[in-house]
Amino acid sequence: MSDIRKYTASFILDMRGCTDTVDTVVGRLSGIITDFGGKIAAVENLGQKNFERVVNKNFPSGIYVQFLFEGVPTIVEGIKSRLRLDKTINRILVESTG
C-alpha cells in the first residue's frame, strides 16, 4: 500500500529577465510535479503581490502561484531539488494538508 498524501505548494515567481510567460512557467511546474508521480488537483495563479519585507529593492514583489496535489512523501524533496537552481523560482513552500 502506497502512502499518498495531499500537499499545497506555493511558489513565488521572479519573472525579471525571463522571456517565458507566467503560463509557460506554471506549465513547467505542473510537468515537474507530474514527473515525480504527483496528481494535480488545482492550480491557482494568485497574481503579483508586494512583499511585506523587501530584501532586494529591485525585487519588491513577486507572482504567487499555488498548486494542490497529491503524491508520495518523497515528492517534496524531488520537486525542491529540481527547482533549486531555477532562477524564475524565488521561493518554494510545500505543506502537507492531510
Residue, then its C-alpha position, 0 to 999 in steps of 0.5 A: m500500500s502506497d502512502i499518498r498524501k495531499y500537499t499545497a505548494s506555493f511558489i513565488l515567481d521572479m519573472r525579471g529577465c525571463t522571456d517565458t510567460v507566467d503560463t509557460v512557467v506554471g506549465r513547467l511546474s505542473g510537468i515537474i510535479t507530474d514527473f515525480g508521480g504527483k496528481i494535480a488537483a488545482v492550480e491557482n495563479l494568485g497574481q503579483k503581490n508586494f512583499e511585506r519585507v523587501v530584501n532586494k529593492n529591485f525585487p519588491s514583489g513577486i507572482y504567487v502561484q499555488f498548486l494542490f496535489e497529491g503524491v508520495p512523501t518523497i515528492v517534496e524533496g524531488i520537486k525542491s531539488r529540481l527547482r533549486l537552481d531555477k532562477t524564475i523560482n524565488r521561493i518554494l513552500v510545500e505543506s502537507t494538508g492531510 
